[in-house]
Amino acid sequence: MDKQLQDLLKENFQIVFHDVNLLEQAFTHSSYVNEHRYLQLEDNERLEFLGDAVLEILVSKFLYDEFPHVPEGKLTKMRSRVVQEDSLSKFAQQVGFDQFVNLGKGEEASGGRSRPALLCDLFEAFLGAFYLDQGLIAVRGFLEKVVFPKIKAGVFSHEMDHKTRLQEVLQKDGDIKIEYRVVEAVGPAHERLFAIEVWGKEQLLGHGSGKSKKLAEQAAARNALEKLGAEF
């Protein structure tokens, strides 16, 4: 088992697998198994099947709780955007999983390490392995660090573009200047955390933070909408 992967999980997410064989299986592609039959390895396809179901229920529960005024149809569309191949492959790259997947030589040579479908499957396989190792609550904790903040920031749905919604609410009775102010930026360049306030009519309307100015602005707008009691 790759110690660097275990170190990454421990340092970035405080995750330590009890059964490292599950973790190794999650990061083993079928092409690697086919080229190393003598090792009698198992690929990650069954774990991917399980992880897909775990992800769907946790994302569904989060959307249901987080957006009580959003109807079923919009929640379904939002969920589909979160769990689609392109989104999950980006999450896998974001957390560095692409560096550690075991690939066969042919798959590696053809660019498999950056192929969205493969990375999507890898992310789901990890969730499946983590669920078997530590349960649903532990998986939810991981998603709260990686996936849920971007849902809150409106990354996956036009309906959840909080900045646009705040502008609509504030300007329904006339033109109002809305200003987003960076009040703090801490941490190293590759891991910067921004704190932003949103102002209107010379009043502080809300505040939020995020790993980019865009995410922080969305969080601030969402906070302002909550304070105004507006639906979003």
PyRosetta script that sets phi, psi and omega in degrees:
from pyrosetta import init, pose_from_sequence

init()
pose = pose_from_sequence("MDKQLQDLLKENFQIVFHDVNLLEQAFTHSSYVNEHRYLQLEDNERLEFLGDAVLEILVSKFLYDEFPHVPEGKLTKMRSRVVQEDSLSKFAQQVGFDQFVNLGKGEEASGGRSRPALLCDLFEAFLGAFYLDQGLIAVRGFLEKVVFPKIKAGVFSHEMDHKTRLQEVLQKDGDIKIEYRVVEAVGPAHERLFAIEVWGKEQLLGHGSGKSKKLAEQAAARNALEKLGAEF")
pose.set_psi(1, 135.6)
pose.set_omega(1, -176.8)
pose.set_phi(2, -67.7)
pose.set_psi(2, 115.8)
pose.set_omega(2, -178.6)
pose.set_phi(3, -67.3)
pose.set_psi(3, -31.7)
pose.set_omega(3, 179.6)
pose.set_phi(4, -62.7)
pose.set_psi(4, -38.1)
pose.set_omega(4, 177.5)
pose.set_phi(5, -65.7)
pose.set_psi(5, -44.8)
pose.set_omega(5, 178.5)
pose.set_phi(6, -61.6)
pose.set_psi(6, -39.6)
pose.set_omega(6, 178.1)
pose.set_phi(7, -65.0)
pose.set_psi(7, -41.3)
pose.set_omega(7, 179.2)
pose.set_phi(8, -60.7)
pose.set_psi(8, -45.9)
pose.set_omega(8, -179.6)
pose.set_phi(9, -64.0)
pose.set_psi(9, -39.9)
pose.set_omega(9, -178.8)
pose.set_phi(10, -69.8)
pose.set_psi(10, -44.6)
pose.set_omega(10, -175.4)
pose.set_phi(11, -73.6)
pose.set_psi(11, -41.4)
pose.set_omega(11, -174.1)
pose.set_phi(12, -89.7)
pose.set_psi(12, -27.8)
pose.set_omega(12, -173.5)
pose.set_phi(13, -132.2)
pose.set_psi(13, 3.4)
pose.set_omega(13, -179.7)
pose.set_phi(14, 55.5)
pose.set_psi(14, 39.3)
pose.set_omega(14, 179.7)
pose.set_phi(15, -107.6)
pose.set_psi(15, 125.3)
pose.set_omega(15, 174.0)
pose.set_phi(16, -128.1)
pose.set_psi(16, 115.3)
pose.set_omega(16, -179.3)
pose.set_phi(17, -71.7)
pose.set_psi(17, 136.6)
pose.set_omega(17, 173.7)
pose.set_phi(18, -76.4)
pose.set_psi(18, -40.0)
pose.set_omega(18, 179.4)
pose.set_phi(19, -112.3)
pose.set_psi(19, 96.5)
pose.set_omega(19, -176.5)
pose.set_phi(20, -68.4)
pose.set_psi(20, -17.4)
pose.set_omega(20, 177.1)
pose.set_phi(21, -65.7)
pose.set_psi(21, -34.4)
pose.set_omega(21, 175.5)
pose.set_phi(22, -64.3)
pose.set_psi(22, -43.0)
pose.set_omega(22, 179.5)
pose.set_phi(23, -63.6)
pose.set_psi(23, -42.8)
pose.set_omega(23, 179.7)
pose.set_phi(24, -63.7)
pose.set_psi(24, -41.8)
pose.set_omega(24, 178.6)
pose.set_phi(25, -62.1)
pose.set_psi(25, -40.2)
pose.set_omega(25, -179.7)
pose.set_phi(26, -60.3)
pose.set_psi(26, -29.4)
pose.set_omega(26, -177.1)
pose.set_phi(27, -102.8)
pose.set_psi(27, 19.3)
pose.set_omega(27, -179.8)
pose.set_phi(28, -112.9)
pose.set_psi(28, 111.6)
pose.set_omega(28, -179.0)
pose.set_phi(29, -80.7)
pose.set_psi(29, 153.5)
pose.set_omega(29, -178.3)
pose.set_phi(30, -59.1)
pose.set_psi(30, -31.5)
pose.set_omega(30, 179.4)
pose.set_phi(31, -64.5)
pose.set_psi(31, -33.2)
pose.set_omega(31, 178.1)
pose.set_phi(32, -71.8)
pose.set_psi(32, -40.7)
pose.set_omega(32, 177.8)
pose.set_phi(33, -61.3)
pose.set_psi(33, -43.4)
pose.set_omega(33, -179.0)
pose.set_phi(34, -63.2)
pose.set_psi(34, -31.0)
pose.set_omega(34, -179.4)
pose.set_phi(35, -89.1)
pose.set_psi(35, -8.1)
pose.set_omega(35, -178.5)
pose.set_phi(36, -133.1)
pose.set_psi(36, 50.7)
pose.set_omega(36, -176.2)
pose.set_phi(37, -60.1)
pose.set_psi(37, -31.1)
pose.set_omega(37, -178.1)
pose.set_phi(38, -65.1)
pose.set_psi(38, -19.6)
pose.set_omega(38, 179.9)
pose.set_phi(39, -82.9)
pose.set_psi(39, -12.1)
pose.set_omega(39, 179.4)
pose.set_phi(40, 54.2)
pose.set_psi(40, 49.5)
pose.set_omega(40, 179.3)
pose.set_phi(41, -86.0)
pose.set_psi(41, 163.0)
pose.set_omega(41, 174.8)
pose.set_phi(42, -118.2)
pose.set_psi(42, 132.4)
pose.set_omega(42, -178.1)
pose.set_phi(43, -78.2)
pose.set_psi(43, 178.9)
pose.set_omega(43, -171.4)
pose.set_phi(44, -93.5)
pose.set_psi(44, 10.2)
pose.set_omega(44, -172.5)
pose.set_phi(45, -67.1)
pose.set_psi(45, -38.9)
pose.set_omega(45, 178.6)
pose.set_phi(46, -68.8)
pose.set_psi(46, -37.6)
pose.set_omega(46, 177.2)
pose.set_phi(47, -66.7)
pose.set_psi(47, -34.5)
pose.set_omega(47, 177.5)
pose.set_phi(48, -63.7)
pose.set_psi(48, -41.6)
pose.set_omega(48, 177.0)
pose.set_phi(49, -57.2)
pose.set_psi(49, -45.8)
pose.set_omega(49, -179.2)
pose.set_phi(50, -69.5)
pose.set_psi(50, -44.0)
pose.set_omega(50, -178.6)
pose.set_phi(51, -62.1)
pose.set_psi(51, -33.8)
pose.set_omega(51, 177.7)
pose.set_phi(52, -59.8)
pose.set_psi(52, -44.2)
pose.set_omega(52, -179.9)
pose.set_phi(53, -69.4)
pose.set_psi(53, -40.5)
pose.set_omega(53, 178.8)
pose.set_phi(54, -62.2)
pose.set_psi(54, -44.6)
pose.set_omega(54, 180.0)
pose.set_phi(55, -62.3)
pose.set_psi(55, -43.9)
pose.set_omega(55, -177.0)
pose.set_phi(56, -63.3)
pose.set_psi(56, -43.5)
pose.set_omega(56, -178.5)
pose.set_phi(57, -68.2)
pose.set_psi(57, -39.4)
pose.set_omega(57, -178.5)
pose.set_phi(58, -71.2)
pose.set_psi(58, -39.1)
pose.set_omega(58, 177.3)
pose.set_phi(59, -67.4)
pose.set_psi(59, -40.6)
pose.set_omega(59, 178.9)
pose.set_phi(60, -61.4)
pose.set_psi(60, -45.8)
pose.set_omega(60, 179.8)
pose.set_phi(61, -63.1)
pose.set_psi(61, -41.4)
pose.set_omega(61, 179.3)
pose.set_phi(62, -62.8)
pose.set_psi(62, -46.9)
pose.set_omega(62, 179.8)
pose.set_phi(63, -63.0)
pose.set_psi(63, -40.8)
pose.set_omega(63, 179.7)
pose.set_phi(64, -60.9)
pose.set_psi(64, -43.2)
pose.set_omega(64, -178.5)
pose.set_phi(65, -77.2)
pose.set_psi(65, -38.5)
pose.set_omega(65, -171.6)
pose.set_phi(66, -76.4)
pose.set_psi(66, -31.7)
pose.set_omega(66, -174.3)
pose.set_phi(67, -126.1)
pose.set_psi(67, 72.1)
pose.set_omega(67, -174.3)
pose.set_phi(68, -65.7)
pose.set_psi(68, -17.7)
pose.set_omega(68, -177.3)
pose.set_phi(69, -101.1)
pose.set_psi(69, -0.6)
pose.set_omega(69, -179.4)
pose.set_phi(70, -88.8)
pose.set_psi(70, 127.8)
pose.set_omega(70, -177.7)
pose.set_phi(71, -69.3)
pose.set_psi(71, 164.6)
pose.set_omega(71, -174.8)
pose.set_phi(72, -54.5)
pose.set_psi(72, -43.7)
pose.set_omega(72, -177.1)
pose.set_phi(73, -59.8)
pose.set_psi(73, -43.2)
pose.set_omega(73, 179.9)
pose.set_phi(74, -71.3)
pose.set_psi(74, -35.7)
pose.set_omega(74, 176.7)
pose.set_phi(75, -62.7)
pose.set_psi(75, -40.0)
pose.set_omega(75, 179.4)
pose.set_phi(76, -63.3)
pose.set_psi(76, -43.4)
pose.set_omega(76, 178.7)
pose.set_phi(77, -64.4)
pose.set_psi(77, -40.7)
pose.set_omega(77, 180.0)
pose.set_phi(78, -64.0)
pose.set_psi(78, -45.2)
pose.set_omega(78, 179.5)
pose.set_phi(79, -60.4)
pose.set_psi(79, -41.6)
pose.set_omega(79, -178.7)
pose.set_phi(80, -63.3)
pose.set_psi(80, -33.6)
pose.set_omega(80, 177.5)
pose.set_phi(81, -70.2)
pose.set_psi(81, -36.4)
pose.set_omega(81, -179.1)
pose.set_phi(82, -67.6)
pose.set_psi(82, -43.4)
pose.set_omega(82, -171.8)
pose.set_phi(83, -95.6)
pose.set_psi(83, 5.8)
pose.set_omega(83, 179.9)
pose.set_phi(84, -71.3)
pose.set_psi(84, 162.1)
pose.set_omega(84, -174.6)
pose.set_phi(85, -54.6)
pose.set_psi(85, -47.3)
pose.set_omega(85, -176.7)
pose.set_phi(86, -61.5)
pose.set_psi(86, -42.0)
pose.set_omega(86, -179.0)
pose.set_phi(87, -65.9)
pose.set_psi(87, -47.7)
pose.set_omega(87, -176.1)
pose.set_phi(88, -68.3)
pose.set_psi(88, -34.3)
pose.set_omega(88, 177.6)
pose.set_phi(89, -65.2)
pose.set_psi(89, -35.6)
pose.set_omega(89, 177.7)
pose.set_phi(90, -70.1)
pose.set_psi(90, -36.5)
pose.set_omega(90, 175.4)
pose.set_phi(91, -62.9)
pose.set_psi(91, -41.4)
pose.set_omega(91, 179.8)
pose.set_phi(92, -61.1)
pose.set_psi(92, -41.4)
pose.set_omega(92, 178.3)
pose.set_phi(93, -70.6)
pose.set_psi(93, -39.4)
pose.set_omega(93, -179.1)
pose.set_phi(94, -57.3)
pose.set_psi(94, -41.0)
pose.set_omega(94, -177.9)
pose.set_phi(95, -90.2)
pose.set_psi(95, -2.7)
pose.set_omega(95, 174.7)
pose.set_phi(96, 88.4)
pose.set_psi(96, 13.5)
pose.set_omega(96, -177.9)
pose.set_phi(97, -65.9)
pose.set_psi(97, -29.6)
pose.set_omega(97, -177.4)
pose.set_phi(98, -60.0)
pose.set_psi(98, -23.9)
pose.set_omega(98, -178.6)
pose.set_phi(99, -71.8)
pose.set_psi(99, -21.2)
pose.set_omega(99, -166.9)
pose.set_phi(100, -114.8)
pose.set_psi(100, -4.8)
pose.set_omega(100, -178.7)
pose.set_phi(101, -68.1)
pose.set_psi(101, 136.1)
pose.set_omega(101, 179.2)
pose.set_phi(102, -85.8)
pose.set_psi(102, 116.5)
pose.set_omega(102, -177.5)
pose.set_phi(103, -119.5)
pose.set_psi(103, 151.6)
pose.set_omega(103, 170.6)
pose.set_phi(104, -69.8)
pose.set_psi(104, 161.9)
pose.set_omega(104, -176.8)
pose.set_phi(105, -60.7)
pose.set_psi(105, -40.1)
pose.set_omega(105, -179.3)
pose.set_phi(106, -66.6)
pose.set_psi(106, -43.2)
pose.set_omega(106, 178.6)
pose.set_phi(107, -65.0)
pose.set_psi(107, -39.7)
pose.set_omega(107, 177.9)
pose.set_phi(108, -63.2)
pose.set_psi(108, -45.1)
pose.set_omega(108, -177.3)
pose.set_phi(109, -66.5)
pose.set_psi(109, -27.7)
pose.set_omega(109, -177.9)
pose.set_phi(110, -90.1)
pose.set_psi(110, 8.6)
pose.set_omega(110, 176.8)
pose.set_phi(111, 85.7)
pose.set_psi(111, 23.6)
pose.set_omega(111, -177.8)
pose.set_phi(112, -59.8)
pose.set_psi(112, -29.6)
pose.set_omega(112, -177.0)
pose.set_phi(113, -65.0)
pose.set_psi(113, -19.0)
pose.set_omega(113, 178.7)
pose.set_phi(114, -116.0)
pose.set_psi(114, 10.1)
pose.set_omega(114, -178.8)
pose.set_phi(115, -78.0)
pose.set_psi(115, 122.9)
pose.set_omega(115, -175.6)
pose.set_phi(116, -54.0)
pose.set_psi(116, -43.7)
pose.set_omega(116, -177.7)
pose.set_phi(117, -62.0)
pose.set_psi(117, -41.5)
pose.set_omega(117, -179.6)
pose.set_phi(118, -66.8)
pose.set_psi(118, -42.2)
pose.set_omega(118, -178.6)
pose.set_phi(119, -70.0)
pose.set_psi(119, -35.2)
pose.set_omega(119, 175.0)
pose.set_phi(120, -60.3)
pose.set_psi(120, -48.1)
pose.set_omega(120, 178.5)
pose.set_phi(121, -61.4)
pose.set_psi(121, -38.9)
pose.set_omega(121, 179.5)
pose.set_phi(122, -62.3)
pose.set_psi(122, -45.2)
pose.set_omega(122, -179.3)
pose.set_phi(123, -62.0)
pose.set_psi(123, -44.1)
pose.set_omega(123, 179.2)
pose.set_phi(124, -66.7)
pose.set_psi(124, -37.9)
pose.set_omega(124, 179.0)
pose.set_phi(125, -63.9)
pose.set_psi(125, -39.3)
pose.set_omega(125, 176.7)
pose.set_phi(126, -61.3)
pose.set_psi(126, -44.0)
pose.set_omega(126, 179.7)
pose.set_phi(127, -62.2)
pose.set_psi(127, -40.2)
pose.set_omega(127, 177.9)
pose.set_phi(128, -63.2)
pose.set_psi(128, -43.4)
pose.set_omega(128, 178.9)
pose.set_phi(129, -65.8)
pose.set_psi(129, -41.8)
pose.set_omega(129, -178.9)
pose.set_phi(130, -66.1)
pose.set_psi(130, -38.3)
pose.set_omega(130, 177.4)
pose.set_phi(131, -62.2)
pose.set_psi(131, -46.5)
pose.set_omega(131, 179.4)
pose.set_phi(132, -63.8)
pose.set_psi(132, -33.8)
pose.set_omega(132, -176.0)
pose.set_phi(133, -79.4)
pose.set_psi(133, -38.3)
pose.set_omega(133, -171.6)
pose.set_phi(134, -138.4)
pose.set_psi(134, -2.1)
pose.set_omega(134, 172.6)
pose.set_phi(135, 95.3)
pose.set_psi(135, 174.9)
pose.set_omega(135, -171.8)
pose.set_phi(136, -67.3)
pose.set_psi(136, -39.1)
pose.set_omega(136, -177.8)
pose.set_phi(137, -63.9)
pose.set_psi(137, -39.3)
pose.set_omega(137, 179.0)
pose.set_phi(138, -65.0)
pose.set_psi(138, -41.5)
pose.set_omega(138, 178.2)
pose.set_phi(139, -63.6)
pose.set_psi(139, -41.0)
pose.set_omega(139, 178.1)
pose.set_phi(140, -60.2)
pose.set_psi(140, -39.4)
pose.set_omega(140, 178.0)
pose.set_phi(141, -60.4)
pose.set_psi(141, -38.8)
pose.set_omega(141, 176.8)
pose.set_phi(142, -66.1)
pose.set_psi(142, -45.3)
pose.set_omega(142, 180.0)
pose.set_phi(143, -64.3)
pose.set_psi(143, -31.9)
pose.set_omega(143, 178.2)
pose.set_phi(144, -64.4)
pose.set_psi(144, -22.6)
pose.set_omega(144, 178.4)
pose.set_phi(145, -93.1)
pose.set_psi(145, -28.7)
pose.set_omega(145, -170.8)
pose.set_phi(146, -108.0)
pose.set_psi(146, -46.0)
pose.set_omega(146, -170.7)
pose.set_phi(147, -101.5)
pose.set_psi(147, -49.7)
pose.set_omega(147, -172.1)
pose.set_phi(148, -61.0)
pose.set_psi(148, -37.0)
pose.set_omega(148, 178.5)
pose.set_phi(149, -58.8)
pose.set_psi(149, -33.9)
pose.set_omega(149, -179.7)
pose.set_phi(150, -76.0)
pose.set_psi(150, -29.4)
pose.set_omega(150, 173.6)
pose.set_phi(151, -65.2)
pose.set_psi(151, -45.6)
pose.set_omega(151, 179.7)
pose.set_phi(152, -59.8)
pose.set_psi(152, -34.5)
pose.set_omega(152, -177.5)
pose.set_phi(153, -80.1)
pose.set_psi(153, -1.7)
pose.set_omega(153, 175.7)
pose.set_phi(154, 82.3)
pose.set_psi(154, 22.7)
pose.set_omega(154, -177.2)
pose.set_phi(155, -66.9)
pose.set_psi(155, -30.0)
pose.set_omega(155, -169.0)
pose.set_phi(156, -103.5)
pose.set_psi(156, 0.1)
pose.set_omega(156, -175.9)
pose.set_phi(157, -154.9)
pose.set_psi(157, 136.5)
pose.set_omega(157, 175.1)
pose.set_phi(158, -61.2)
pose.set_psi(158, -35.7)
pose.set_omega(158, 179.8)
pose.set_phi(159, -60.9)
pose.set_psi(159, -26.5)
pose.set_omega(159, -176.7)
pose.set_phi(160, -101.5)
pose.set_psi(160, 20.8)
pose.set_omega(160, 173.1)
pose.set_phi(161, -78.3)
pose.set_psi(161, 92.4)
pose.set_omega(161, -172.4)
pose.set_phi(162, -66.2)
pose.set_psi(162, -31.9)
pose.set_omega(162, 179.4)
pose.set_phi(163, -64.4)
pose.set_psi(163, -44.2)
pose.set_omega(163, 179.1)
pose.set_phi(164, -64.9)
pose.set_psi(164, -42.6)
pose.set_omega(164, -179.8)
pose.set_phi(165, -64.0)
pose.set_psi(165, -41.1)
pose.set_omega(165, 179.0)
pose.set_phi(166, -63.6)
pose.set_psi(166, -40.4)
pose.set_omega(166, 178.6)
pose.set_phi(167, -61.9)
pose.set_psi(167, -42.3)
pose.set_omega(167, 178.5)
pose.set_phi(168, -61.2)
pose.set_psi(168, -43.4)
pose.set_omega(168, -177.9)
pose.set_phi(169, -66.0)
pose.set_psi(169, -45.5)
pose.set_omega(169, -174.6)
pose.set_phi(170, -74.9)
pose.set_psi(170, -29.1)
pose.set_omega(170, -173.6)
pose.set_phi(171, -101.7)
pose.set_psi(171, 12.8)
pose.set_omega(171, -179.3)
pose.set_phi(172, -67.1)
pose.set_psi(172, -23.7)
pose.set_omega(172, 179.9)
pose.set_phi(173, -110.2)
pose.set_psi(173, 16.3)
pose.set_omega(173, 179.4)
pose.set_phi(174, 139.7)
pose.set_psi(174, 169.9)
pose.set_omega(174, -176.2)
pose.set_phi(175, -73.9)
pose.set_psi(175, 127.2)
pose.set_omega(175, 178.6)
pose.set_phi(176, -131.2)
pose.set_psi(176, 131.6)
pose.set_omega(176, 177.9)
pose.set_phi(177, -76.5)
pose.set_psi(177, 125.9)
pose.set_omega(177, 178.4)
pose.set_phi(178, -112.1)
pose.set_psi(178, 129.4)
pose.set_omega(178, -175.8)
pose.set_phi(179, -127.2)
pose.set_psi(179, 134.0)
pose.set_omega(179, 176.6)
pose.set_phi(180, -107.3)
pose.set_psi(180, 122.2)
pose.set_omega(180, -175.5)
pose.set_phi(181, -116.8)
pose.set_psi(181, 127.3)
pose.set_omega(181, 174.6)
pose.set_phi(182, -76.3)
pose.set_psi(182, 119.1)
pose.set_omega(182, -179.0)
pose.set_phi(183, -104.1)
pose.set_psi(183, -16.2)
pose.set_omega(183, 179.4)
pose.set_phi(184, -163.3)
pose.set_psi(184, 144.5)
pose.set_omega(184, 173.9)
pose.set_phi(185, -141.2)
pose.set_psi(185, 110.7)
pose.set_omega(185, -175.0)
pose.set_phi(186, -122.6)
pose.set_psi(186, 158.4)
pose.set_omega(186, 177.1)
pose.set_phi(187, 96.3)
pose.set_psi(187, 166.8)
pose.set_omega(187, 179.3)
pose.set_phi(188, -66.5)
pose.set_psi(188, 163.6)
pose.set_omega(188, -173.8)
pose.set_phi(189, -57.3)
pose.set_psi(189, -36.0)
pose.set_omega(189, -176.9)
pose.set_phi(190, -83.2)
pose.set_psi(190, -6.2)
pose.set_omega(190, -178.6)
pose.set_phi(191, -142.8)
pose.set_psi(191, 44.3)
pose.set_omega(191, -176.5)
pose.set_phi(192, -74.1)
pose.set_psi(192, 141.5)
pose.set_omega(192, 175.7)
pose.set_phi(193, -119.0)
pose.set_psi(193, 122.8)
pose.set_omega(193, -177.7)
pose.set_phi(194, -102.5)
pose.set_psi(194, 139.5)
pose.set_omega(194, 172.6)
pose.set_phi(195, -114.9)
pose.set_psi(195, 128.3)
pose.set_omega(195, -173.8)
pose.set_phi(196, -132.2)
pose.set_psi(196, 142.1)
pose.set_omega(196, 173.0)
pose.set_phi(197, -111.1)
pose.set_psi(197, 145.2)
pose.set_omega(197, 174.7)
pose.set_phi(198, -112.0)
pose.set_psi(198, 131.3)
pose.set_omega(198, -177.0)
pose.set_phi(199, -121.3)
pose.set_psi(199, 148.0)
pose.set_omega(199, 174.2)
pose.set_phi(200, -155.4)
pose.set_psi(200, 140.3)
pose.set_omega(200, -176.2)
pose.set_phi(201, 54.9)
pose.set_psi(201, 36.6)
pose.set_omega(201, -179.9)
pose.set_phi(202, 60.7)
pose.set_psi(202, 24.4)
pose.set_omega(202, 178.2)
pose.set_phi(203, -122.8)
pose.set_psi(203, 143.5)
pose.set_omega(203, 174.7)
pose.set_phi(204, -74.7)
pose.set_psi(204, 119.0)
pose.set_omega(204, -176.0)
pose.set_phi(205, -98.3)
pose.set_psi(205, -31.5)
pose.set_omega(205, -177.8)
pose.set_phi(206, -176.1)
pose.set_psi(206, 172.2)
pose.set_omega(206, 179.6)
pose.set_phi(207, -147.0)
pose.set_psi(207, 158.4)
pose.set_omega(207, 179.6)
pose.set_phi(208, -164.7)
pose.set_psi(208, 169.4)
pose.set_omega(208, 180.0)
pose.set_phi(209, -138.3)
pose.set_psi(209, 159.0)
pose.set_omega(209, 179.7)
pose.set_phi(210, -173.0)
pose.set_psi(210, 170.1)
pose.set_omega(210, -177.1)
pose.set_phi(211, -80.9)
pose.set_psi(211, 0.5)
pose.set_omega(211, 172.2)
pose.set_phi(212, -147.1)
pose.set_psi(212, 162.4)
pose.set_omega(212, 178.7)
pose.set_phi(213, -62.2)
pose.set_psi(213, -37.3)
pose.set_omega(213, -179.1)
pose.set_phi(214, -62.2)
pose.set_psi(214, -46.3)
pose.set_omega(214, -179.8)
pose.set_phi(215, -66.2)
pose.set_psi(215, -39.1)
pose.set_omega(215, -179.9)
pose.set_phi(216, -66.6)
pose.set_psi(216, -39.1)
pose.set_omega(216, 178.0)
pose.set_phi(217, -64.6)
pose.set_psi(217, -41.8)
pose.set_omega(217, 178.0)
pose.set_phi(218, -62.7)
pose.set_psi(218, -41.1)
pose.set_omega(218, 179.1)
pose.set_phi(219, -64.5)
pose.set_psi(219, -39.5)
pose.set_omega(219, 178.7)
pose.set_phi(220, -66.1)
pose.set_psi(220, -41.3)
pose.set_omega(220, 179.0)
pose.set_phi(221, -64.6)
pose.set_psi(221, -40.7)
pose.set_omega(221, 178.5)
pose.set_phi(222, -63.5)
pose.set_psi(222, -41.3)
pose.set_omega(222, 177.9)
pose.set_phi(223, -62.1)
pose.set_psi(223, -39.8)
pose.set_omega(223, 178.7)
pose.set_phi(224, -64.9)
pose.set_psi(224, -41.5)
pose.set_omega(224, 178.7)
pose.set_phi(225, -62.3)
pose.set_psi(225, -39.4)
pose.set_omega(225, 178.2)
pose.set_phi(226, -62.9)
pose.set_psi(226, -44.1)
pose.set_omega(226, 180.0)
pose.set_phi(227, -65.4)
pose.set_psi(227, -32.5)
pose.set_omega(227, -179.9)
pose.set_phi(228, -81.2)
pose.set_psi(228, -9.7)
pose.set_omega(228, -178.8)
pose.set_phi(229, 71.3)
pose.set_psi(229, 25.9)
pose.set_omega(229, -178.1)
pose.set_phi(230, -88.2)
pose.set_psi(230, 146.8)
pose.set_omega(230, 175.1)
pose.set_phi(231, -76.2)
pose.set_psi(231, 146.3)
pose.set_omega(231, 178.2)
pose.set_phi(232, -154.7)
pose.dump_pdb("model.pdb")
